[in-house]
Amino acid sequence: MKRVMKRMGLVLTSALTLGACASATTATNAATSDDAETVNIGGLWALSGSTASYGVVQDNAVKLAIDQRNAAGGIDGKEVTYTNYDDKGTGEESAAGTTYLAENGASVIIGPATAAETFAAQPQAENMKVPMVSPSITTDGAEINDATGEVWEWFFKTCYAVTDQGTSLAQFTDDQGYETVALLTDNSTDHGQNLSQVFSENVQADIVIDEDYVSGDTDFKSILANVQAEDPDAIFIAGYYQEAGPIIKQAREMGIDAPIIGGTGIGNQALVDLAGAENVTDVYYSAMYVYSEDADQDVKDFVESYREAYGTEPDQFSALAYDAANLVMDAIDRADSNDPDAIRAAIAETTDFDGICYDYTMNADHTVDAPAFIQELQNGEPTETAIMISPEGEVTEVN
């Protein structure tokens, strides 16, 4: 996969320390002062709970990026320290974690991973005046403060939105020649509802089955019996891996062999674990990062380093968080300051930052324009070739 990234060396050291303070106000001022001997970055992730499969890999990737930066001399000679907070995948803990990290000297926070966590954290980041960069929230309009109708001043997102993946997946479905589709929607999440709506509004194929489920459901045989009766050309799942895994497993066990398509929410190793690798064939999902053995050396170095550090393959969420961490450190370097406001301004001015996933240029609304990759899985493994759909809708085969 052809990707470009100009990063530092890959020798790993550990420089992960936890900020401590006697007084929150005193510590924040001291830690974010340009006289401080370290640069402090916070991480806000679900390290436990139902969405930990997203949070843990992103936390790992941020640690890796910081280790590498410190091995290369840090930022302007200063060591980068990292404090992570387990928000347990809940809004309440996410809000508390934002306050905790800011009070303990974080000049910038990376995370959270999902919508519920992010929406709870945004007002706190605004109140604490600490920049927050989410690598993976895809909710449309997440950059807008609903109370004011204005862009959040201190919040940034570095991935595409549900509209982008929904339209790309609709285009892919039609390009594949599928004429009939079964639509299965997680009706209990914003992600599921929004993705389902965008897909159904843009796909030209006939939706012959439109079924809802809710997070936590485990038995999908009744829904799948309706799907089986209609025998659609493809099945579209608008939801997360927790339910998509059992859906795929039960569908294949019932003899339903139609291709299965989904969004970024199913692009996780946990999906394969839940469904069984033998069942994850002819499965396609929208991704923000894909990898092959033909990747540029910098991308290979990232994958090799992640494997060495954590004993597993990095996924799209790992790559997104790795990029976000390096983008943030680049902004701190350009700001030449520990001051959160200076860092916020530098993040907003980011242009053509070379990442593992794609190049990042921050728009005025604190979002980026990103391509969508459609990744194919056969027997639980990604194939060597993927499809890239540009923000303008141009389709390219990449390998």
KOLNUTI-873941 format. One record per residue (C-alpha): residue in one letter; chain; x negated, y negated, z negated. Coordinates in nm, 4 decimals, padded with zeros to 6 digits, m for minus. Example, Ala and Ser with C-alpha at 12.3 -4.5 7.8 and 13.67 -1.06 7.14 Angstrom:
{pt "a" "A" {m01.2300 00.4500 m00.7800}}
{pt "s" "A" {m01.3670 00.1060 m00.7140}}
This chain:
{pt "m" "A" {00.0000 00.0000 00.0000}}
{pt "k" "A" {m00.1513 m00.3311 00.1040}}
{pt "r" "A" {m00.1574 m00.5684 m00.1873}}
{pt "v" "A" {m00.4042 m00.8426 m00.2731}}
{pt "m" "A" {m00.5298 m00.9300 m00.6169}}
{pt "k" "A" {m00.8453 m01.1112 m00.7268}}
{pt "r" "A" {m00.8983 m01.0060 m01.0835}}
{pt "m" "A" {m01.1833 m00.9720 m01.3240}}
{pt "g" "A" {m01.3806 m00.6545 m01.4049}}
{pt "l" "A" {m01.2136 m00.3510 m01.5521}}
{pt "v" "A" {m01.4263 m00.2637 m01.8533}}
{pt "l" "A" {m01.1921 m00.2260 m02.1467}}
{pt "t" "A" {m01.2431 m00.3585 m02.4957}}
{pt "s" "A" {m00.9947 m00.4143 m02.7723}}
{pt "a" "A" {m00.9122 m00.7686 m02.8696}}
{pt "l" "A" {m00.5590 m00.7284 m02.9954}}
{pt "t" "A" {m00.5133 m00.9056 m03.3230}}
{pt "l" "A" {m00.2145 m01.0116 m03.5237}}
{pt "g" "A" {m00.1807 m01.3769 m03.6168}}
{pt "a" "A" {m00.1244 m01.4506 m03.9832}}
{pt "c" "A" {m00.0505 m01.7694 m04.1691}}
{pt "a" "A" {00.0401 m01.9145 m04.5022}}
{pt "s" "A" {00.2582 m02.1836 m04.3531}}
{pt "a" "A" {00.4448 m02.1431 m04.0249}}
{pt "t" "A" {00.4107 m02.5105 m03.9343}}
{pt "t" "A" {00.0442 m02.5275 m04.0283}}
{pt "a" "A" {m00.0374 m02.2053 m03.8441}}
{pt "t" "A" {00.1441 m02.3098 m03.5291}}
{pt "n" "A" {m00.0381 m02.6415 m03.5173}}
{pt "a" "A" {m00.3760 m02.4844 m03.5904}}
{pt "a" "A" {m00.3424 m02.1920 m03.3526}}
{pt "t" "A" {m00.2208 m02.4012 m03.0608}}
{pt "s" "A" {m00.4809 m02.6740 m03.1126}}
{pt "d" "A" {m00.7526 m02.7060 m02.8522}}
{pt "d" "A" {m01.0006 m02.6741 m03.1397}}
{pt "a" "A" {m00.8812 m02.3184 m03.2115}}
{pt "e" "A" {m01.1391 m02.0476 m03.1469}}
{pt "t" "A" {m00.8864 m01.8109 m02.9879}}
{pt "v" "A" {m00.6017 m01.8249 m02.7372}}
{pt "n" "A" {m00.2857 m01.6656 m02.8754}}
{pt "i" "A" {m00.0289 m01.4885 m02.6561}}
{pt "g" "A" {00.2899 m01.3305 m02.7872}}
{pt "g" "A" {00.4719 m01.0287 m02.6481}}
{pt "l" "A" {00.8459 m00.9733 m02.7028}}
{pt "w" "A" {00.9546 m00.6223 m02.6053}}
{pt "a" "A" {01.1811 m00.3349 m02.6988}}
{pt "l" "A" {00.9191 m00.1003 m02.8409}}
{pt "s" "A" {01.1953 00.1159 m02.9870}}
{pt "g" "A" {01.5629 00.1598 m02.9131}}
{pt "s" "A" {01.7551 00.2420 m02.5969}}
{pt "t" "A" {01.5526 00.0184 m02.3623}}
{pt "a" "A" {01.2082 00.1092 m02.4952}}
{pt "s" "A" {01.1187 00.2811 m02.1678}}
{pt "y" "A" {01.1030 m00.0670 m02.0171}}
{pt "g" "A" {00.9423 m00.2427 m02.3116}}
{pt "v" "A" {00.6617 m00.0026 m02.4000}}
{pt "v" "A" {00.5120 00.0111 m02.0511}}
{pt "q" "A" {00.5220 m00.3673 m02.0200}}
{pt "d" "A" {00.3593 m00.4133 m02.3585}}
{pt "n" "A" {00.0911 m00.1656 m02.2516}}
{pt "a" "A" {00.0250 m00.3564 m01.9306}}
{pt "v" "A" {m00.0106 m00.6900 m02.1102}}
{pt "k" "A" {m00.2604 m00.5346 m02.3506}}
{pt "l" "A" {m00.4563 m00.3993 m02.0545}}
{pt "a" "A" {m00.4691 m00.7383 m01.8830}}
{pt "i" "A" {m00.5831 m00.9083 m02.2031}}
{pt "d" "A" {m00.8489 m00.6443 m02.2689}}
{pt "q" "A" {m00.9845 m00.7003 m01.9199}}
{pt "r" "A" {m00.9851 m01.0772 m01.9579}}
{pt "n" "A" {m01.1739 m01.0554 m02.2856}}
{pt "a" "A" {m01.4249 m00.8169 m02.1307}}
{pt "a" "A" {m01.4846 m01.0832 m01.8652}}
{pt "g" "A" {m01.5454 m01.3531 m02.1256}}
{pt "g" "A" {m01.1959 m01.4587 m02.2259}}
{pt "i" "A" {m01.0516 m01.7949 m02.1275}}
{pt "d" "A" {m01.3158 m02.0659 m02.1169}}
{pt "g" "A" {m01.5168 m01.8573 m02.3601}}
{pt "k" "A" {m01.2300 m01.8139 m02.6047}}
{pt "e" "A" {m01.1058 m01.4700 m02.7061}}
{pt "v" "A" {m00.7457 m01.3941 m02.6150}}
{pt "t" "A" {m00.5466 m01.2472 m02.9027}}
{pt "y" "A" {m00.2138 m01.0739 m02.8656}}
{pt "t" "A" {00.0739 m01.0369 m03.1112}}
{pt "n" "A" {00.3631 m00.8129 m03.0070}}
{pt "y" "A" {00.7054 m00.7967 m03.1684}}
{pt "d" "A" {00.9508 m00.5082 m03.1421}}
{pt "d" "A" {01.2903 m00.6585 m03.0645}}
{pt "k" "A" {01.4432 m00.3073 m03.0594}}
{pt "g" "A" {01.6380 m00.4009 m02.7457}}
{pt "t" "A" {01.8818 m00.6195 m02.9391}}
{pt "g" "A" {01.9636 m00.9867 m02.9069}}
{pt "e" "A" {01.9414 m01.0484 m03.2792}}
{pt "e" "A" {01.5890 m00.9098 m03.3053}}
{pt "s" "A" {01.4864 m01.0841 m02.9846}}
{pt "a" "A" {01.5875 m01.4240 m03.1243}}
{pt "a" "A" {01.4107 m01.3471 m03.4516}}
{pt "g" "A" {01.1024 m01.2293 m03.2658}}
{pt "t" "A" {01.0806 m01.5485 m03.0631}}
{pt "t" "A" {01.0799 m01.7553 m03.3801}}
{pt "y" "A" {00.8298 m01.5238 m03.5476}}
{pt "l" "A" {00.5839 m01.5359 m03.2588}}
{pt "a" "A" {00.6051 m01.9135 m03.2236}}
{pt "e" "A" {00.5617 m01.9671 m03.5968}}
{pt "n" "A" {00.2615 m01.7350 m03.5963}}
{pt "g" "A" {00.0728 m01.9319 m03.3377}}
{pt "a" "A" {00.1682 m01.7982 m02.9952}}
{pt "s" "A" {00.1020 m02.0625 m02.7300}}
{pt "v" "A" {00.3140 m01.8647 m02.4832}}
{pt "i" "A" {00.5399 m01.5568 m02.4991}}
{pt "i" "A" {00.5609 m01.2838 m02.2348}}
{pt "g" "A" {00.8946 m01.0991 m02.2259}}
{pt "p" "A" {01.1601 m00.9886 m02.2906}}
{pt "a" "A" {01.2439 m00.7151 m02.0406}}
{pt "t" "A" {01.6231 m00.7136 m02.0159}}
{pt "a" "A" {01.9148 m00.9561 m02.0033}}
{pt "a" "A" {02.0601 m00.9210 m02.3539}}
{pt "e" "A" {01.7198 m00.9760 m02.5136}}
{pt "t" "A" {01.6388 m01.2690 m02.2863}}
{pt "f" "A" {01.9651 m01.4558 m02.3347}}
{pt "a" "A" {01.9187 m01.4429 m02.7108}}
{pt "a" "A" {01.5555 m01.5529 m02.6923}}
{pt "q" "A" {01.5945 m01.8476 m02.4551}}
{pt "p" "A" {01.7551 m02.0937 m02.7012}}
{pt "q" "A" {01.4898 m02.0086 m02.9593}}
{pt "a" "A" {01.2057 m02.0647 m02.7116}}
{pt "e" "A" {01.3637 m02.3986 m02.6212}}
{pt "n" "A" {01.3979 m02.4999 m02.9856}}
{pt "m" "A" {01.0454 m02.3866 m03.0740}}
{pt "k" "A" {00.9048 m02.5466 m02.7574}}
{pt "v" "A" {00.7053 m02.2407 m02.6550}}
{pt "p" "A" {00.6929 m02.1243 m02.2911}}
{pt "m" "A" {00.8464 m01.7821 m02.2246}}
{pt "v" "A" {00.7809 m01.5752 m01.9120}}
{pt "s" "A" {01.0035 m01.2738 m01.8395}}
{pt "p" "A" {00.8549 m01.0350 m01.5811}}
{pt "s" "A" {01.1663 m00.8262 m01.5229}}
{pt "i" "A" {01.5031 m00.9913 m01.5920}}
{pt "t" "A" {01.6954 m00.9756 m01.2647}}
{pt "t" "A" {02.0222 m01.1397 m01.3734}}
{pt "d" "A" {02.1303 m01.4136 m01.1339}}
{pt "g" "A" {02.1148 m01.7547 m01.2955}}
{pt "a" "A" {01.9085 m01.6393 m01.5920}}
{pt "e" "A" {01.6988 m01.9518 m01.5429}}
{pt "i" "A" {02.0014 m02.1780 m01.6070}}
{pt "n" "A" {02.1155 m02.2914 m01.9510}}
{pt "d" "A" {02.4910 m02.2339 m01.9372}}
{pt "a" "A" {02.5510 m02.4974 m02.2042}}
{pt "t" "A" {02.3935 m02.7753 m01.9987}}
{pt "g" "A" {02.3982 m02.6425 m01.6443}}
{pt "e" "A" {02.0296 m02.7321 m01.6220}}
{pt "v" "A" {01.7196 m02.5156 m01.5764}}
{pt "w" "A" {01.5735 m02.3949 m01.9054}}
{pt "e" "A" {01.2704 m02.6157 m01.9606}}
{pt "w" "A" {01.0591 m02.3521 m02.1367}}
{pt "f" "A" {01.1711 m02.0327 m01.9607}}
{pt "f" "A" {01.0295 m01.8747 m01.6428}}
{pt "k" "A" {01.1029 m01.5507 m01.4567}}
{pt "t" "A" {00.8636 m01.3799 m01.2159}}
{pt "c" "A" {01.0840 m01.1259 m01.0384}}
{pt "y" "A" {01.3721 m01.1370 m00.7946}}
{pt "a" "A" {01.7396 m01.1534 m00.8931}}
{pt "v" "A" {02.0268 m00.9068 m00.8647}}
{pt "t" "A" {02.1514 m01.0854 m00.5533}}
{pt "d" "A" {01.8172 m01.0234 m00.3828}}
{pt "q" "A" {01.8108 m00.6525 m00.4609}}
{pt "g" "A" {02.1833 m00.6064 m00.3938}}
{pt "t" "A" {02.1635 m00.7589 m00.0478}}
{pt "s" "A" {01.8426 m00.5699 00.0305}}
{pt "l" "A" {01.9957 m00.2380 m00.0774}}
{pt "a" "A" {02.3052 m00.3109 00.1325}}
{pt "q" "A" {02.0823 m00.3837 00.4308}}
{pt "f" "A" {01.8872 m00.0615 00.3703}}
{pt "t" "A" {02.2096 00.1407 00.3427}}
{pt "d" "A" {02.3349 00.0095 00.6757}}
{pt "d" "A" {01.9958 00.0455 00.8444}}
{pt "q" "A" {01.9938 00.4131 00.7435}}
{pt "g" "A" {02.3205 00.4592 00.9301}}
{pt "y" "A" {02.5290 00.5563 00.6285}}
{pt "e" "A" {02.8925 00.4876 00.7181}}
{pt "t" "A" {03.0614 00.5857 00.3900}}
{pt "v" "A" {02.9442 00.5211 00.0355}}
{pt "a" "A" {03.0572 00.6185 m00.3149}}
{pt "l" "A" {03.0050 00.3290 m00.5568}}
{pt "l" "A" {02.9440 00.4194 m00.9237}}
{pt "t" "A" {02.9240 00.1180 m01.1562}}
{pt "d" "A" {02.8170 00.0750 m01.5166}}
{pt "n" "A" {03.1026 m00.1562 m01.6058}}
{pt "s" "A" {02.9672 m00.2279 m01.9534}}
{pt "t" "A" {02.6590 m00.4261 m01.8454}}
{pt "d" "A" {02.6102 m00.7504 m01.6561}}
{pt "h" "A" {02.3426 m00.5802 m01.4480}}
{pt "g" "A" {02.5770 m00.3038 m01.3353}}
{pt "q" "A" {02.8698 m00.5314 m01.2617}}
{pt "n" "A" {02.6645 m00.7902 m01.0763}}
{pt "l" "A" {02.4677 m00.5401 m00.8701}}
{pt "s" "A" {02.7860 m00.3553 m00.7763}}
{pt "q" "A" {02.9577 m00.6765 m00.6689}}
{pt "v" "A" {02.6675 m00.8011 m00.4564}}
{pt "f" "A" {02.6200 m00.4629 m00.2915}}
{pt "s" "A" {02.9896 m00.4166 m00.2116}}
{pt "e" "A" {03.0175 m00.7692 m00.0700}}
{pt "n" "A" {02.7229 m00.7196 00.1652}}
{pt "v" "A" {02.7287 m00.3553 00.2779}}
{pt "q" "A" {02.8977 m00.2782 00.6093}}
{pt "a" "A" {02.9600 00.0873 00.5211}}
{pt "d" "A" {03.3037 00.1825 00.3918}}
{pt "i" "A" {03.3213 00.2273 00.0135}}
{pt "v" "A" {03.5383 00.5376 m00.0098}}
{pt "i" "A" {03.4994 00.5923 m00.3857}}
{pt "d" "A" {03.4758 00.3140 m00.6453}}
{pt "e" "A" {03.4330 00.4567 m00.9965}}
{pt "d" "A" {03.3320 00.2955 m01.3274}}
{pt "y" "A" {03.1501 00.4341 m01.6292}}
{pt "v" "A" {03.0027 00.2749 m01.9425}}
{pt "s" "A" {02.6637 00.2856 m02.1090}}
{pt "g" "A" {02.6307 00.5902 m02.3286}}
{pt "d" "A" {02.8486 00.8173 m02.1150}}
{pt "t" "A" {02.6982 01.1605 m02.0639}}
{pt "d" "A" {02.9592 01.3661 m01.8772}}
{pt "f" "A" {03.0176 01.2506 m01.5196}}
{pt "k" "A" {03.1691 01.5665 m01.3746}}
{pt "s" "A" {03.5158 01.4175 m01.3312}}
{pt "i" "A" {03.3819 01.1177 m01.1398}}
{pt "l" "A" {03.1561 01.3401 m00.9339}}
{pt "a" "A" {03.4438 01.5724 m00.8478}}
{pt "n" "A" {03.6136 01.2731 m00.6841}}
{pt "v" "A" {03.2909 01.1934 m00.5020}}
{pt "q" "A" {03.2593 01.5529 m00.3859}}
{pt "a" "A" {03.6129 01.5470 m00.2467}}
{pt "e" "A" {03.5353 01.2441 m00.0293}}
{pt "d" "A" {03.1933 01.3741 00.0816}}
{pt "p" "A" {03.0358 01.0298 00.1372}}
{pt "d" "A" {02.7196 00.9741 00.3377}}
{pt "a" "A" {02.5504 00.8184 00.0317}}
{pt "i" "A" {02.6056 00.7402 m00.3364}}
{pt "f" "A" {02.5192 00.4001 m00.4836}}
{pt "i" "A" {02.4567 00.3777 m00.8601}}
{pt "a" "A" {02.4777 00.0306 m01.0113}}
{pt "g" "A" {02.3341 00.0905 m01.3560}}
{pt "y" "A" {02.0364 00.1978 m01.5633}}
{pt "y" "A" {01.8332 00.5179 m01.5761}}
{pt "q" "A" {01.9943 00.6340 m01.9015}}
{pt "e" "A" {02.3165 00.7220 m01.7189}}
{pt "a" "A" {02.1769 00.7526 m01.3648}}
{pt "g" "A" {01.9584 01.0457 m01.4733}}
{pt "p" "A" {02.2513 01.2616 m01.5902}}
{pt "i" "A" {02.4583 01.1505 m01.2890}}
{pt "i" "A" {02.1900 01.2728 m01.0509}}
{pt "k" "A" {02.1379 01.5967 m01.2437}}
{pt "q" "A" {02.5081 01.6797 m01.2550}}
{pt "a" "A" {02.5626 01.5798 m00.8921}}
{pt "r" "A" {02.2889 01.8088 m00.7674}}
{pt "e" "A" {02.4049 02.0937 m00.9901}}
{pt "m" "A" {02.7535 02.0557 m00.8367}}
{pt "g" "A" {02.6037 02.0876 m00.4899}}
{pt "i" "A" {02.6311 01.7200 m00.3959}}
{pt "d" "A" {02.3255 01.6534 m00.1828}}
{pt "a" "A" {02.4088 01.3066 m00.0498}}
{pt "p" "A" {02.1279 01.0488 m00.0721}}
{pt "i" "A" {02.1450 00.8440 m00.3922}}
{pt "i" "A" {02.0602 00.4737 m00.3927}}
{pt "g" "A" {02.0143 00.2369 m00.6872}}
{pt "g" "A" {01.8557 m00.0823 m00.8132}}
{pt "t" "A" {01.5494 m00.1505 m01.0235}}
{pt "g" "A" {01.7284 m00.0126 m01.3298}}
{pt "i" "A" {01.6766 00.3445 m01.2110}}
{pt "g" "A" {01.3128 00.2958 m01.1117}}
{pt "n" "A" {01.1642 00.4548 m01.4219}}
{pt "q" "A" {00.9913 00.7830 m01.5044}}
{pt "a" "A" {01.2610 00.8416 m01.7657}}
{pt "l" "A" {01.5087 00.8872 m01.4779}}
{pt "v" "A" {01.3089 01.1861 m01.3525}}
{pt "d" "A" {01.2780 01.3259 m01.7030}}
{pt "l" "A" {01.6548 01.3055 m01.7546}}
{pt "a" "A" {01.7552 01.4368 m01.4132}}
{pt "g" "A" {01.4840 01.6971 m01.3661}}
{pt "a" "A" {01.2271 01.6459 m01.0929}}
{pt "e" "A" {01.3813 01.9159 m00.8740}}
{pt "n" "A" {01.7046 01.7132 m00.8608}}
{pt "v" "A" {01.5452 01.3784 m00.7788}}
{pt "t" "A" {01.5269 01.4273 m00.4030}}
{pt "d" "A" {01.6603 01.1852 m00.1438}}
{pt "v" "A" {01.6787 00.9198 m00.4138}}
{pt "y" "A" {01.6025 00.5579 m00.3235}}
{pt "y" "A" {01.5701 00.2547 m00.5469}}
{pt "s" "A" {01.4872 m00.1123 m00.5176}}
{pt "a" "A" {01.1427 m00.1851 m00.6581}}
{pt "m" "A" {00.9230 m00.4867 m00.7136}}
{pt "y" "A" {00.6049 m00.2821 m00.6802}}
{pt "v" "A" {00.5089 00.0317 m00.4909}}
{pt "y" "A" {00.1803 00.2211 m00.4715}}
{pt "s" "A" {00.0066 00.4594 m00.2381}}
{pt "e" "A" {m00.3438 00.5987 m00.1993}}
{pt "d" "A" {m00.3987 00.3452 00.0812}}
{pt "a" "A" {m00.3639 00.0532 m00.1613}}
{pt "d" "A" {m00.6245 m00.2199 m00.1816}}
{pt "q" "A" {m00.9093 m00.1500 m00.4206}}
{pt "d" "A" {m00.7870 m00.4046 m00.6728}}
{pt "v" "A" {m00.4525 m00.2269 m00.6959}}
{pt "k" "A" {m00.6265 00.1099 m00.7260}}
{pt "d" "A" {m00.8410 m00.0327 m01.0056}}
{pt "f" "A" {m00.5283 m00.1414 m01.1926}}
{pt "v" "A" {m00.3706 00.2026 m01.1563}}
{pt "e" "A" {m00.6898 00.3822 m01.2579}}
{pt "s" "A" {m00.7382 00.1566 m01.5613}}
{pt "y" "A" {m00.3783 00.2012 m01.6727}}
{pt "r" "A" {m00.4075 00.5791 m01.6353}}
{pt "e" "A" {m00.7304 00.5786 m01.8356}}
{pt "a" "A" {m00.5870 00.3621 m02.1114}}
{pt "y" "A" {m00.2471 00.5285 m02.1493}}
{pt "g" "A" {m00.2638 00.8687 m01.9830}}
{pt "t" "A" {00.0284 00.8025 m01.7501}}
{pt "e" "A" {00.1099 00.6352 m01.4201}}
{pt "p" "A" {00.2014 00.2661 m01.4253}}
{pt "d" "A" {00.5460 00.1915 m01.2882}}
{pt "q" "A" {00.6952 m00.1255 m01.1402}}
{pt "f" "A" {00.7609 m00.2688 m01.4853}}
{pt "s" "A" {00.3987 m00.2124 m01.5869}}
{pt "a" "A" {00.2813 m00.3894 m01.2726}}
{pt "l" "A" {00.5211 m00.6809 m01.3223}}
{pt "a" "A" {00.4068 m00.7349 m01.6809}}
{pt "y" "A" {00.0410 m00.7035 m01.5802}}
{pt "d" "A" {00.0936 m00.9742 m01.3207}}
{pt "a" "A" {00.2814 m01.1937 m01.5679}}
{pt "a" "A" {m00.0003 m01.1672 m01.8225}}
{pt "n" "A" {m00.2640 m01.2588 m01.5656}}
{pt "l" "A" {m00.0491 m01.5414 m01.4306}}
{pt "v" "A" {m00.0086 m01.6782 m01.7834}}
{pt "m" "A" {m00.3820 m01.6559 m01.8544}}
{pt "d" "A" {m00.4539 m01.8263 m01.5231}}
{pt "a" "A" {m00.2158 m02.1066 m01.6256}}
{pt "i" "A" {m00.3872 m02.1421 m01.9657}}
{pt "d" "A" {m00.7215 m02.1628 m01.7888}}
{pt "r" "A" {m00.5910 m02.4281 m01.5485}}
{pt "a" "A" {m00.4314 m02.6218 m01.8334}}
{pt "d" "A" {m00.7642 m02.6111 m02.0178}}
{pt "s" "A" {m00.5601 m02.6214 m02.3349}}
{pt "n" "A" {m00.3906 m02.4133 m02.6032}}
{pt "d" "A" {m00.1043 m02.6620 m02.6186}}
{pt "p" "A" {00.2282 m02.4960 m02.5278}}
{pt "d" "A" {00.3488 m02.8015 m02.3349}}
{pt "a" "A" {00.0346 m02.8121 m02.1229}}
{pt "i" "A" {00.0656 m02.4399 m02.0563}}
{pt "r" "A" {00.4329 m02.4819 m01.9620}}
{pt "a" "A" {00.3363 m02.7472 m01.7080}}
{pt "a" "A" {00.0612 m02.5275 m01.5630}}
{pt "i" "A" {00.2949 m02.2287 m01.5253}}
{pt "a" "A" {00.5427 m02.4533 m01.3431}}
{pt "e" "A" {00.2667 m02.5597 m01.1053}}
{pt "t" "A" {00.1623 m02.2030 m01.0160}}
{pt "t" "A" {00.1102 m02.1643 m00.6407}}
{pt "d" "A" {m00.0005 m01.8568 m00.4431}}
{pt "f" "A" {m00.1128 m01.6577 m00.7458}}
{pt "d" "A" {m00.2378 m01.3220 m00.6149}}
{pt "g" "A" {m00.0656 m01.0415 m00.8031}}
{pt "i" "A" {m00.0509 m00.6651 m00.7957}}
{pt "c" "A" {00.3141 m00.6774 m00.6885}}
{pt "y" "A" {00.3157 m00.9811 m00.4589}}
{pt "d" "A" {00.2038 m01.3450 m00.4451}}
{pt "y" "A" {00.3670 m01.5799 m00.6958}}
{pt "t" "A" {00.4661 m01.9412 m00.6339}}
{pt "m" "A" {00.6876 m02.0971 m00.8983}}
{pt "n" "A" {00.9951 m02.2729 m00.7643}}
{pt "a" "A" {01.1424 m02.5884 m00.9154}}
{pt "d" "A" {01.4026 m02.3739 m01.0937}}
{pt "h" "A" {01.1289 m02.1637 m01.2602}}
{pt "t" "A" {01.1868 m01.8600 m01.0363}}
{pt "v" "A" {00.9780 m01.7012 m00.7611}}
{pt "d" "A" {01.0648 m01.5694 m00.4149}}
{pt "a" "A" {00.9756 m01.2016 m00.3971}}
{pt "p" "A" {01.0130 m00.9193 m00.1460}}
{pt "a" "A" {01.2155 m00.6089 m00.2229}}
{pt "f" "A" {01.0617 m00.2664 m00.1766}}
{pt "i" "A" {01.2769 00.0406 m00.1237}}
{pt "q" "A" {01.1001 00.3403 m00.2772}}
{pt "e" "A" {01.1928 00.6970 m00.1843}}
{pt "l" "A" {01.1657 00.9850 m00.4329}}
{pt "q" "A" {01.1321 01.3485 m00.3323}}
{pt "n" "A" {01.1143 01.6137 m00.6055}}
{pt "g" "A" {01.0692 01.3320 m00.8546}}
{pt "e" "A" {00.7648 01.1892 m00.6803}}
{pt "p" "A" {00.7386 00.8667 m00.4780}}
{pt "t" "A" {00.6658 00.9172 m00.1103}}
{pt "e" "A" {00.3656 00.7572 00.0580}}
{pt "t" "A" {00.5769 00.5231 00.2699}}
{pt "a" "A" {00.8157 00.2562 00.1457}}
{pt "i" "A" {01.0186 m00.0165 00.3099}}
{pt "m" "A" {00.9589 m00.3842 00.2364}}
{pt "i" "A" {01.2382 m00.6354 00.2909}}
{pt "s" "A" {01.1199 m00.9966 00.2809}}
{pt "p" "A" {01.3264 m01.2765 00.1210}}
{pt "e" "A" {01.4236 m01.3658 00.4787}}
{pt "g" "A" {01.5489 m01.0127 00.5476}}
{pt "e" "A" {01.2592 m00.8954 00.7646}}
{pt "v" "A" {01.2038 m00.5193 00.7359}}
{pt "t" "A" {00.8525 m00.3698 00.7355}}
{pt "e" "A" {00.7305 m00.0171 00.6690}}
{pt "v" "A" {00.4384 m00.0232 00.4282}}
{pt "n" "A" {00.1930 00.2476 00.3274}}
